[in-house]
Amino acid sequence: MKDKSKEKLSVGGQAVIEGVMMKGVKTVVAVRKKDGSIVVSDYGQMVRPKGWKGWPFIRGTFVLYDSLVSGIKALNLSANLSGDEDNQLSTKDIFFALLIAFGMAIGLFSILPVLITSLFSALRNNGFLFALVEGGIRTVIFLIYIWIIAMLPDIKRVFQYHGAEHKSVFTYEAGEELTVENARKYSTLHPRCGTSFLMITMIAAIIVFSILGGIDPQMNIWWKFASRIILIPVVAGLAYEFQRMTAKHLDNPFFRALAKPGLWLQKLTTKEPDDLQLEVGLAALKASLGQTESEDVQRQGVSQQVQ
C-alpha cells in the first residue's frame, strides 16, 4: 500500500562525483568510496526562499542561485568523501568556479547568440524575429554543449548517478520500499529535474525577448546584450513557475505535452545506472528522509546485498 503522507514531501537532488546529493527533510551527500563502501554525510538543512524571496515569479531566481552554489559545494564534498583529492576545491576555488560558471553561461548562452544573429542584416530591425532566431541559436548551442560533454567518460558516470537519483525519487513517490529491486523499473527521466528547468528557461527566454523585441524593434546591440543579462531573473522566475505547474498536472495530456521538451533533453543528461549506483542513490534518499543515520555511515556494496 502506498504511503500518501510521504508523497507530500518534495524530494530531489543532483548527481555528484561517484554519488548523489539528495534534499528531503535534510540535505545529504552519499558517495561510493574506492573500497566499495558507501559513506553518507550531512550537507545541511535544505534552505527554502523565505519572505518576499519565496513569492511566485521571484523565488525561481533564488532557487537557481542556491542550486548552483550548493551544487558546486556538493561536488567538492563528494570529492572529499570519495578520497579524490585531485577534484577537491578550496573556498577560493569554489568562488572562482562560480565566476567561471556565470561567465560561461552569459558568454555562451547570452552574448554569443546575439552576436551570431546580428550578422543577419534582415533581422537587425525586426526585434521579434531577431529574438526568435537568437533563441533558436541559443538552444542549438546549448544542445551541442550538452552532447559534447556527455561523451566524456567521467561525465557519463555522473549522468548515470543522475539516472540513479531519478529512479530513487520515483520509487519514493510511488510509495514503494526503497530497494534496488523496486527502483530498477523506473524511468531516468523526471519532470522536476533541473535539466528540464534549463530547457524551459530557453523557451521562456525566447518568449520574453520576443515580446521585448516587439516593443522596441530598433533596440541596438548593446541594449540587446544588457537586456539578456538584466532579465535573467524574469526568465528564471517564469521558467520555475511553469515547471512547478506542469509537474503537478502530469495526469493532464496538455501539461504532459508541455513537459516533453525537458524530458527529451534528459535523454542526454541521464544514463541508465547499474545496481551499485542505484544503491548509492537510495542511500542518499533514505538519509535525507531521516530513515538512517548520515554521519560517517559505512555500508557494504550492493553486490553483497542483492543476490
N, C-alpha and C positions, 0 to 999 in steps of 0.2 A: 504493500500500500504506500502511496506517495505521501510524504510529509509536507502538507501545504504550508505550514508555518515557516519551513526552511526556504521555500521558494520566494518568500517576501524579501529576502536579503539578496541584493545585487552583488555578485562576486565577479572577479576578473583580475587580470594581471598582464604580465608580459613574459616573454622568453628572455633568459639571460645566459651567461656563459655556463654551459653544462647544467642548466637548471631553469627554474621558473620562479618569478616573483608573483605572489598572489595577494590580493586585497579582499578581505572579508570583514570579520569583526576586528581584526588587526591585520597588519601587513607583514608578510614573512618572505624569506627567500630560501628555497630548497635547492641544493646542489648535489650532483653526483661527484664524489671525490675520486681521485685516481685509484684508490684501493677498492673501489666498488661500492662503498657505503654511501649513505645519504646523510648530509648534515643540513638541519633546518634551523635558521636563525631569525629572531625577531628583527624586523626592519623598523618598526614603529607603528604608531596608531595611524589609521587612514585619515587623512585630512580632507574634509569637505568644505567647499566655499561657504562662508557664513555671512549673515547680514546682506548688504547690497551686493556683495560678491557672489551670492547664491541666487540672485534674481535671474529669471529666464532671459536668454539672449545676451547676458553679461557673464554668467558662470562658465560658459564654454571657453573663454579666453584663459581664465584661471585654471580650469581643468587641463587645458592644453599645456600651459606653462608648467604646472605641477607634474604632469605626466613626463614631460621632457626632463625636468630636473631629477625627479625620483627615479626615472628610467636609467639615467646615466649613473646615479649613485648605486642603484641595484646591480648594474653591470659590474661596477667596481667591487661591491660586496661579494658578488658571486665569484669573481676572480680571486678574491682573498680566501673565500671558503674552499674553493677547489684546489688551492695551492698554486694557481697560475700567476706567479709573481710578475711575469712579463706583461700582463694585462692590468696590473694594479695601478690606480691613479691616486695622486695626492689631491688635496683640496684645490691647489693651484691648477693642477691638470684638469680637474673637473670644470673649473671656471673657464679655462681656455677651450675645453671640449664644447661647452655650451656656446661660447662665442663662435667657434667654428661651425657648429650646427646651425645657428641662426644665420651666419654669413652665407653658408651654402644654400640654405633654404631661400634666402632673399635673392641671392645671385642666380641660382639655377631656375627657381620657380616664380620669380617676380620680375627681375631685371632682364634676364636673357629672353624670355618670351616676348617682352615689349620690344626689345631691340630687333629681334627677328621679324616681328610683324611690321615694324616701322619701315622695313626695306621695301614693302609693297606700297607704292605711291597711291594706288587706288583706294587704299584703306585709311590713309592718314587723316582724311577729312570726314570720315564716317565712323564716329565713335562706337556705334552699336556693332557694326560689322568688325571693327578693329578688335573689340573685346571678345567677340565670338571666335575669331581666328586665333587671337592670342591665347584664349582659354584652351582651344584645341591643341595648340603647340605646347602649352604648359603640361597638358595631360600626357601628350606623347613623350615629352622629356622625362616626366615622372615615371611612366611605364618602362621606358628604356633603362632608366636608372635602376629600378627595382629588378628588372630582368637580368641586368648585368651582375648586380651584387648577389642575386640568387644562385648564380653559378659558382660562387666561391665556396669551397668545402666547409670552411668554418661557419659561414653564414647559413649554409644548408642545414647544419646541425642545430643552429639557433632556430631556424624555421621549423625543424622537427619538434623542438621543445615548444614552439608556438602552437603547433598542432596538438601536442600533449596538454597544453593549458586549456585549449578549447574543448577537447574531449572530456577533460576533468570537470569543467564547468557545466557542460551539457549533462553529465551524469548526475551532478548535484541538483541541477534544475529539474531533472526528471524524477527526483526523489528516490533514486536508487542508492544502494550501498556503494560507497566509494572504493571499488575494487578495479583492478586491471581488466578482469574479465568483462565487467559491465561497461567500462569506458571504451573498450576497443571498437564497439559497433557505431559509435557516434561520429559525426562529421568533424572535420578540422575547420570548417567554416562557421563562424559565429557572427550574428548580426550586430552585436555590440562591440566588435573588435575595433581597435584603434586604426587598423588598416582601412576598414570601411569608412571610418571618420575622415581619413585623408582623401579618399575618393569623393566623398560627399563634399568636402571642402573645395575640391577642384570644381565641382559642379556649382557650388554656391558662389565661388569667385566669378565664374562666367556670368551668372545672373546679376550679381551686384555690379560688376564692371560694365556689363551691357546697359544696365539702367543708367549708370553714371555717364557712359558714352552717349546715350540718347539725350541726356540733359545738357551735356556740353560737348557737341560734336567736334569743336575746334580746339579741344584741350591739347596743349603742347606736350612734347615727350617728357619734359621734366616733371610736369604735374602728373603725367601717367605713372612715372616711376614712384613719385611721392604717394599717390593715392593707393598704389598696390601695397605699400608698406603701412600707411596710416590706417587703412581699412581692414587690416588683418583681424582686429578684434571683432569687427562686424561680421566678416566672413566666418570666423571661427564660431561666433555665437549662433549664427543661423545654422551652420552645419551640425553643431552639437544638439540643438533642439530638434532638428529634423531627424537625426539618428535616434534620439530618445523616443520620438513619436513612432517611427517605423518599427523599432524593436519591440514596442509594446503592443503593436497591432499586426503581427505577422500572420495571424489567422485570417486577416482580410486580404484577398487577392490583390487589391490595388496597392496597399502598403508593402506587401511581399514583393511586388514587381519593382517598387521604388527602391527596395533594399538590394536588389540584384546586382547593380554595378559594384557595390562594395564587397559583396560576396565573391564576385568574379575575380576581383583584384586579390583576394585572399588565396586564390589558387596559386599565386606567385609567392606569397609571403608565408604560407604554411605548407608543411610536408607531413606525410604520414609518419608518426613516431613509432618506435619499437616499444616493447613491453618495459624495458628499463627506463625509457624516457617517460612513459605513462606513469610509472610508479613515482617518479620524481614530481610530476605534476599533481598527482593525487596526494602525495605527502605535503606539498605546499598548501593545497586546498584544505586538508584536514587541520593543519596547524593554524591557518588563517581563520578557521571557524572555531578555534579553541578546543578541537576534539583531541589534540595531542599536545604535548609539551613541545616547545620550539627553540629552547636554548641549548645549543650544542648537543642535539639529539643525533645519535648514530643509529642507522638501520642497515640491515643486510640487504644485499641486492635482490631484485625480483627473481633472478634465476634460482634462488634458494627457496622462494616462497610459492612460485607458480610452477607446478609440476604437471 
